[in-house]
Amino acid sequence: MIKAGGFLVAGTLLWLMAVPVQAEYVTDELQLGLHVAVDTSDSPFRTLVSGTELEVLERNRFYAKVRMANGDEGWVKAGYLISDKPAAARVIELEASTAAINTRLEQVLAQTADVRQTIDDLESELAIAKQGGAAASARVTELEAENSRFNDRMANFRGSVPVRWAMLAIGLMALVGFFAGFLWFDHRSRKRFGGFRVY
């Protein structure tokens, strides 16, 4: 019988050791009654949760007359009123603020992605423009070299007369000489034969 009891105790201990220990916390939610009676001896007509904002109208050592945001007035136990916001209310505000910050962050990240895309597009356009500029610069260098060659050729022919002009001048001189010779011959012929042309 003792052995069976020992096994039972040992088994219970082993079972208790195998069960995982779960932590629990004291609640931070407080429910405070709002009363008509000054000493809060009546049943509350409204229950106030932790973090409810109240305006204190009157106060004595144990009780306070308060007004809610919606205008309801009543009495509560003064010991439960504090001037600082409770942790639960601050956590709710922080969570709302964090959610707003996260939303704004997502918007900023989306705008940043748009700006990054615009920068990438502009960098691509700049690269294309640089390639075009390099090609234009090479063409300018080529044209400057060609212009320099033409200037050198012009410098070589600066003191000379072009062949076309020389041929034109010779032709004009021959034509003028032919007509001048013909006129001289005609004049001499008419002078020799008494003004008559004899050829």
C-alpha positions in Angstrom: 0.0 0.0 0.0 2.8 2.3 0.8 4.6 1.5 -2.4 1.4 2.3 -4.4 1.1 5.6 -2.5 4.8 6.4 -3.2 4.3 5.7 -6.9 1.2 7.9 -6.9 3.1 10.8 -5.3 6.1 10.3 -7.6 3.8 10.2 -10.7 2.0 13.3 -9.6 5.3 15.1 -9.1 6.6 14.0 -12.5 3.3 15.1 -14.1 3.5 18.5 -12.4 7.1 18.9 -13.6 6.1 18.1 -17.2 3.3 20.6 -17.3 4.7 23.9 -18.8 4.5 26.8 -16.4 2.4 29.7 -17.9 3.0 33.2 -16.6 0.0 35.3 -15.7 -0.3 39.0 -15.0 -2.4 41.3 -12.8 -4.9 43.1 -14.9 -4.5 46.9 -15.4 -8.1 47.4 -16.3 -10.1 49.2 -13.6 -13.8 49.8 -13.6 -15.0 52.6 -11.5 -18.7 53.3 -10.7 -20.2 56.7 -11.4 -22.8 57.4 -8.7 -25.6 59.9 -8.0 -25.1 59.7 -4.2 -22.2 61.8 -2.8 -20.9 58.9 -0.7 -21.3 56.4 -3.7 -23.5 54.3 -1.5 -26.1 53.7 -4.3 -25.7 51.6 -7.4 -23.6 53.2 -10.1 -25.5 54.4 -13.1 -22.4 54.2 -15.3 -19.2 52.2 -15.2 -16.0 54.1 -16.1 -13.0 52.2 -17.5 -9.4 52.9 -16.8 -8.2 55.9 -18.8 -11.5 57.7 -19.0 -10.9 61.5 -18.9 -12.9 63.3 -16.3 -13.3 67.0 -15.2 -13.3 67.3 -11.4 -16.0 69.8 -10.3 -15.8 69.2 -6.5 -13.5 67.2 -4.3 -13.2 66.1 -0.6 -11.0 63.7 1.1 -12.8 60.5 -0.1 -15.1 61.5 -3.0 -15.1 63.7 -6.1 -17.8 65.1 -8.3 -16.8 64.7 -11.9 -18.1 65.5 -15.4 -17.5 63.2 -18.4 -16.8 64.4 -21.9 -20.4 63.8 -22.9 -21.7 66.0 -20.0 -22.8 63.3 -17.6 -22.0 64.2 -14.0 -21.7 62.1 -10.8 -19.6 61.0 -7.8 -16.7 58.7 -7.7 -14.2 57.5 -5.1 -11.4 60.1 -5.2 -8.7 57.6 -4.4 -9.0 56.2 -7.9 -8.3 59.5 -9.7 -4.8 60.4 -10.9 -3.5 63.4 -12.7 -1.3 61.3 -15.1 -2.7 59.2 -17.8 -2.7 55.5 -16.9 -0.3 53.2 -18.8 -3.1 51.5 -20.8 -4.3 54.9 -22.2 -0.7 55.9 -23.1 -0.2 52.5 -24.8 -3.3 53.0 -26.9 -2.1 56.5 -27.8 1.3 55.2 -28.6 -0.2 52.4 -30.7 -2.3 54.9 -32.7 0.8 57.2 -33.1 2.8 54.2 -34.2 0.2 53.2 -36.7 0.1 56.7 -38.1 3.9 56.8 -38.3 3.9 53.4 -40.0 1.3 54.7 -42.5 3.4 57.8 -43.2 6.5 55.7 -43.5 4.9 53.5 -46.1 3.8 56.6 -48.0 7.3 58.0 -47.8 8.8 54.7 -48.9 6.4 54.7 -51.9 7.3 58.2 -52.8 11.0 57.3 -52.3 10.5 54.4 -54.7 8.9 56.8 -57.2 11.8 59.2 -56.8 14.3 56.4 -57.2 12.6 55.3 -60.4 12.7 58.9 -61.7 16.4 59.1 -60.8 17.1 55.8 -62.6 15.2 57.1 -65.7 17.2 60.4 -65.6 20.5 58.5 -65.2 19.6 56.4 -68.2 18.7 59.5 -70.2 22.0 61.1 -69.0 24.0 58.0 -70.2 22.3 58.2 -73.6 23.0 62.0 -73.7 26.6 61.3 -72.8 26.9 58.8 -75.6 25.3 61.3 -78.0 27.7 64.0 -76.7 30.7 61.7 -77.2 29.6 61.0 -80.8 29.0 64.8 -81.4 32.4 65.6 -79.9 34.1 63.0 -82.2 32.3 64.5 -85.2 33.4 68.0 -84.2 37.0 66.8 -83.9 36.7 65.2 -87.3 35.3 68.4 -88.9 38.0 70.5 -87.2 40.7 68.2 -88.7 39.0 68.4 -92.2 38.8 72.2 -91.8 42.5 72.4 -90.9 43.4 70.4 -94.0 41.3 72.8 -96.2 43.0 75.8 -94.6 46.4 74.2 -95.3 45.4 73.7 -98.9 44.1 77.2 -99.2 47.4 78.5 -97.7 49.4 76.6 -100.4 47.3 78.1 -103.2 47.0 81.6 -101.8 49.7 83.1 -104.1 48.7 81.1 -107.2 45.9 81.6 -109.7 43.5 78.8 -110.3 43.8 77.0 -113.6 40.3 77.9 -114.7 40.9 81.5 -114.1 44.2 81.4 -116.0 42.5 79.6 -119.0 39.7 82.1 -118.9 42.2 85.0 -118.9 44.1 83.5 -121.8 40.9 83.0 -123.7 39.8 86.6 -123.1 43.2 87.9 -124.0 43.2 85.9 -127.3 39.7 87.1 -128.1 40.6 90.7 -127.4 43.9 90.3 -129.3 42.0 88.8 -132.3 39.5 91.7 -132.4 42.2 94.3 -131.8 44.2 92.7 -134.7 41.2 92.6 -136.9 40.4 96.3 -136.2 44.0 97.3 -136.8 44.1 95.3 -140.0 40.8 96.9 -141.2 42.0 100.3 -140.3 45.3 99.8 -142.3 43.5 98.3 -145.2 41.0 101.2 -145.5 43.9 103.7 -145.1 45.9 102.1 -147.9 43.0 101.8 -150.4 41.4 105.2 -149.8 38.8 104.2 -147.3 37.6 101.0 -149.0 37.9 97.7 -147.3 39.9 95.3 -149.5 40.6 91.8 -148.1 
